[in-house]
Amino acid sequence: MEVDKKEEIASDSSEQVVNPWEVSAKDGGKIDYDKLIDQFGCQRLDESLIDRVERLTSRQPHVFLRRGVFFAHRDFDLVLDAYERGDKFYLYTGRGPSSEALHLGHLIPFMFTKYLQEAFKVPLVIQLTDDEKCMWKNLSVEESQRLARENAKDIIACGFDVTKTFIFSDFDYVGGAFYKNMVKVAKCVTLNKAMGIFGFSGEDHIGKLSFPPVQAVPSFPSSFPHLFPGKDKLRCLIPCAIDQDPYFRMTRDVAPRLGYSKPALIESSFFPALQASGENGKMSASDPNSAIYVTDTAKDIKNKICVNGGQDSIEKHREIGANLEVDIPVKYLSFFLEDDAELEHIKKEYGEGRMLTGEVKKRLTEVLTGMVERHRMARAAVTEEMVDAFMAVRPLPNMFE
């Protein structure tokens, strides 16, 4: 069984911790993604798979694929095999609503999922785990539900197709076929297994123990009888950050026992925080100074960006150049600057000292300000009626067209 091989919730806890609730490295160091791949038992996303995506979709791979932001997978090759044979699949991703607005790190999976939906012409389900945040963040039920709806507006603003997308809140949707699958999963996972996968202890309330099946079963098509009637063998592909992997190691273990295909995953690295080198974890909604929010002004963005790869003086910088490995603006440009040639030019000129820190910061400020402003305008156009349309339990008759 899959989780028997990799029961730890992270690699060696003395060195780094990576799980759905905590991401940290020893002494503030770098997350070792190679070690995560080994410990979690997933595979490196190589160039051959990226080339296949381009061939099958007839479009340039997303910048997050080209630059290794999404770097690991489970059975993505099998999904592509099936797609090449003419078999469709559906996408599943989610959001735990714990803040009023999203930050840039939150947008990463949605930007990529939108690309996948358009490139492969497939339907998408988006889970809002308001129940999880109620239990983990000590929010009231009502506040969790309110934040879920506000976050749905930011998600919709990313440009998803309402004719191919179903957004649901756990508090609103769980029941019926969905709940039946939850019970089936719960019966397959022992308490010892859950503690091994997720690190639960005797001090955790039982609500936390009950949650993993809730996040597992959207990867089973029968959980959505209004979308996929009679399509219980339909494959599911889950784009997510690698800290969500424990949920789906568990899911992949139990899926065959319940008669379902194992969900496939395509997993991203973490979007770095603004402070220090940005290597010691991920951008956090609990620390507003570590993050750039979609509600930030141009002035906010400019003030938050720090340049930490340049040298102490212009003379020294001209002599030895910038340290690109720790420089936050270069890392952020690697995520969001679309032009590959321009990015390589900046890296070369900055790394060799011909481009100064102020110039790099200015270019990043322009890129992020434009991106945030476009999102803000799209968000302002999202009405309550649009949210209702995305969250309505209804068939999607043209979802594979």
Summary of the structure (lengths in Angstrom):
residues: 401
radius of gyration: 21.2
end to end distance: 36.3
largest distance: 68.8
contacts: 1286
relative contact order: 0.14
helix: 52%
strand: 11%
